[in-house]
Amino acid sequence: MHLTTDQKVEIFEKYGKGKTDTGSPEAQIALFSVRIAHLTQHLKSNHKDYTTQRALKMLVGKRRRLLDYLMRKDINRYRALISQKELGIRK
């Protein structure tokens, strides 16, 4: 799945600090979560696609490392991000 620029801007506006905020952990985690959800749906119908399986595991690991970083740096921002149910993140 290729996210369009408009979709990415919408994600960055909602979870980041603005339209052009692509570097904050919240924005990156939200973007990874959208991609993870898409790959998970893909793997439900294509269970033998091992390349996508590997990419999904790597993406989940990246998101986990960013969440750990955010938890170390600012626990309140971490808790606010985790409490948003539409991202599907649970601890």
C-alpha positions as CSV (number, residue, x, y, z in Angstrom):
1,M,0.0,0.0,0.0
2,H,1.2,3.4,-0.9
3,L,-0.1,6.2,1.3
4,T,-0.9,9.3,-0.7
5,T,0.6,12.7,0.4
6,D,-2.8,13.8,1.5
7,Q,-3.3,10.8,3.8
8,K,0.1,11.3,5.3
9,V,-0.6,15.0,5.9
10,E,-3.8,14.1,7.6
11,I,-2.0,11.6,9.9
12,F,0.7,14.2,10.7
13,E,-2.0,16.8,11.5
14,K,-3.9,14.5,13.8
15,Y,-1.0,13.0,15.8
16,G,1.9,15.4,15.2
17,K,2.4,19.0,16.0
18,G,1.3,20.2,12.5
19,K,1.1,19.4,8.8
20,T,4.8,19.3,8.3
21,D,5.7,17.5,11.5
22,T,7.1,14.3,10.2
23,G,9.8,13.7,12.8
24,S,8.0,13.6,16.1
25,P,7.7,10.2,17.6
26,E,3.9,10.5,17.8
27,A,3.6,11.1,14.1
28,Q,6.0,8.3,13.1
29,I,4.2,5.9,15.4
30,A,0.9,6.8,13.9
31,L,2.2,6.3,10.4
32,F,3.7,3.0,11.3
33,S,0.4,1.9,12.9
34,V,-1.5,2.6,9.7
35,R,1.1,0.6,7.7
36,I,1.0,-2.2,10.2
37,A,-2.8,-2.4,10.0
38,H,-2.6,-2.6,6.2
39,L,0.0,-5.3,6.2
40,T,-1.9,-7.3,8.7
41,Q,-5.0,-7.3,6.5
42,H,-2.8,-8.3,3.5
43,L,-1.4,-11.3,5.4
44,K,-4.8,-12.5,6.3
45,S,-5.5,-13.3,2.7
46,N,-1.9,-14.0,1.6
47,H,-0.6,-16.1,4.5
48,K,2.4,-17.5,2.5
49,D,3.8,-14.1,1.7
50,Y,6.9,-14.4,3.8
51,T,8.5,-11.2,2.6
52,T,5.5,-9.1,3.8
53,Q,5.6,-11.1,7.0
54,R,9.3,-10.1,7.6
55,A,8.5,-6.5,6.7
56,L,5.6,-6.5,9.2
57,K,7.9,-7.8,12.0
58,M,10.5,-5.2,11.2
59,L,7.9,-2.4,11.3
60,V,6.4,-3.6,14.6
61,G,10.0,-3.6,16.0
62,K,10.6,0.0,14.8
63,R,7.3,1.1,16.3
64,R,8.1,-0.7,19.6
65,R,11.6,1.1,19.8
66,L,9.9,4.5,19.2
67,L,7.4,3.8,21.9
68,D,10.1,2.8,24.3
69,Y,12.0,6.0,23.4
70,L,8.9,8.1,24.0
71,M,8.3,6.3,27.3
72,R,11.8,7.1,28.5
73,K,11.7,10.8,27.3
74,D,8.2,11.8,28.2
75,I,5.8,9.4,30.0
76,N,2.8,11.8,29.6
77,R,3.1,11.9,25.8
78,Y,3.5,8.1,25.8
79,R,0.3,7.6,27.9
80,A,-1.6,10.0,25.7
81,L,-0.6,8.1,22.6
82,I,-1.4,4.7,24.0
83,S,-4.9,5.9,25.2
84,Q,-5.9,6.6,21.6
85,K,-7.8,3.5,20.6
86,E,-7.8,4.1,16.8
87,L,-4.1,3.4,16.6
88,G,-4.6,-0.1,18.0
89,I,-1.6,0.1,20.3
90,R,-1.7,-1.7,23.6
91,K,0.9,-2.2,26.3
